[in-house]
Amino acid sequence: MPSKKPLQIYFVLWGLNKAERIGGSGDTDVVVKWKDEEDKYVVAIIDGKSKSGGRVSHNDISDVALETQKEKNNADYVAIVGPGFSGDTIRTHARKKGFSLVAENQLTEIARASKELGLNLQEIALTFQVPDGLSQLEDIISTKKRELAIISEVVLSIACGNSIKKPYFRKFPK
């Protein structure tokens, strides 16, 4: 699990307006704020979990504490970041409570894609939306990567002196 400081840095690098590391007993680890399309502040709390076994289970999470922290920070979203998550119980419970489960490797991929593809705040904010925000974000990243690959091929082709021709369409018998 990234320590609290790097966890905070991820969100600052994404361009969120504010990422504050709090930590301590009874407090959330990181609070992030950004403005939505309507120029209204949105708040998310991030709870970082580390586990020597590599997987966070439902026993490692206190929904009462998270709900309290959500209220205390007037948060719209709650995300739990960990090395991985084990079992269906934690996933089902998190979905019911509206908590986003983000694995470290997902966080790293989102940070990388944010830099490489220029993800905007609304796209990055999908990280916090339950039940399918992360899958929507993965689709956006995949689409942007394909677009970038096509554009790169076209630019490379032009740079090498090749002309871009209309694709050949073969007529198929009826």
N, C-alpha and C positions, 0 to 999 in steps of 0.2 A: 504494500500500500504506500502510495506517496505520502510523505510527511505532510503536515498541515500547510507549511509554507509553499512547497511546490504545488499542492492542491489549489491554493489561492492563486498562484502564478498562472496556472492553466487558464483560469477564468479571466484574469486580467489580460492575458495574451489574446484571448478570443475577442476582446474589445468590449466586454461588458463594462458598463459605466463605473461600477464599483465592486470590488471584491475585498471583503474585510475578514481577516483571520481572527477568530475569537477564541475557540477552544476552551479548555477548562472543564471542571466537573459541572454537569448540569447545563452546559452551554453547547450550542451548535459549533461545529468546527469552522465553517466558512459561510458568510452571508454574501450573496451576490445580488446586484441590482442593475437593471437596464431599463431603457425606455422602449415601449412597444410602438407600433405604427401610429397609434393615436397620441403619442408623446406622454403616455402615462407610465409611471414607474411600476415595474414588476420585480418582485423579490422572490428569491429562492434560497433555501438553506441547504447546506451540503454537510452530510455526516460521513466522515471518512472512517472506514473500518479496516483494521489489519488483522491478519489471521495467520498463525504459523503453519496451519494445515493448508492454507491457500484458498479456502472456501468459507464464505460467511453464511451462516445458517439463520433460521428464524429465531433461535435462542440468543443470538448475538445482538438482536435489535430490540429496543424498547419503543414500541409505538406510542406509549404514554409520554415518554420523554420527547419523542419527535413531535408529537402533537402540541405539547407544551412549548417547545422551541418555535414551532411554526406560529403559534399564537403570539408568543413574546416578540417575534420579529415581524409580525404582520406579513408573513410569507404567503405567496401564492402557490409555491411549489416546494417539494421536499425531494432531495436526491440522496441516495446512499451509494457511496463509491467504495468498492472493495476489490480484492484480487480476483474474485469470482463468487458465485452464489450457488449453494447446494440445495437441491431438492425443490419440489413443486410448492411446498408449504410457504417458503419465503416469497416466492414469486406470486402466488395467489394472494397472500396476505398483503404484500406491497401493492398489488394492483387494486385490491379492495380499498386500501387506505389512500391510494393516489400517490404512493411513493415511487419514484423512479429508481431502478437498480442499474447502476452504471459500473461495468467492470473496468479495471485499470486499462486494459488493452483498448477498450472502446474510447475511453477518455483520451488516450494517446492518439488514436486514429482520428478522432474529432479535432484535436489540436493540430495535428499534421494537415488534415484536410482544410481546416480553417485558414491556415497560412498559405497552402499551395493553391487552393481553389477560390479563396476570397469569400468564404461563407459569410452571409450577413447575420445580424443579431437574431432576426426572426427564425432563421434556419437553425442557428446554434441553440436557441431557446427550446427547440423541439426535444433536446436532451432531457428536459424536465417534464415533458407532457406524457401522461399515462392515459391509455394503455399502449399506444403505438407510436409515440413521438420518436423514439430511437429508431424504429424501423423506417419511419418516414424520412428521418435524417439520413440513414444509410442509403435509401433510394436516391435522395438528392445528391449525396456524395458520389454514388455510382454513376448517375447520369452526368454530373459535372466532369467526372474523370473521363467518361466516354467522349464528351464534347471536346475536352482538352486534347485528347488523343487524336481526334479527327482534325481539329484545327492545327495541331502540331504537324501532322502528316501533310496537310495542304501547304503550310508554310515551308516545310522542308522540301516539298516537291517544287514549289515555286523558286525557292532559294537555289535549288540544284539546276534550274533552267528548264524544268519540265513544264509543259503547259497542262492546264486542267481541261480535260475534254469531257463532253457530255457522256454520261454512262451509256454503254451499248445495251440496248434492250432487244432481246431475242424475241421473235414472234413465236408463240406456241400454237400448235394446231388446235383447232376447236374440237 
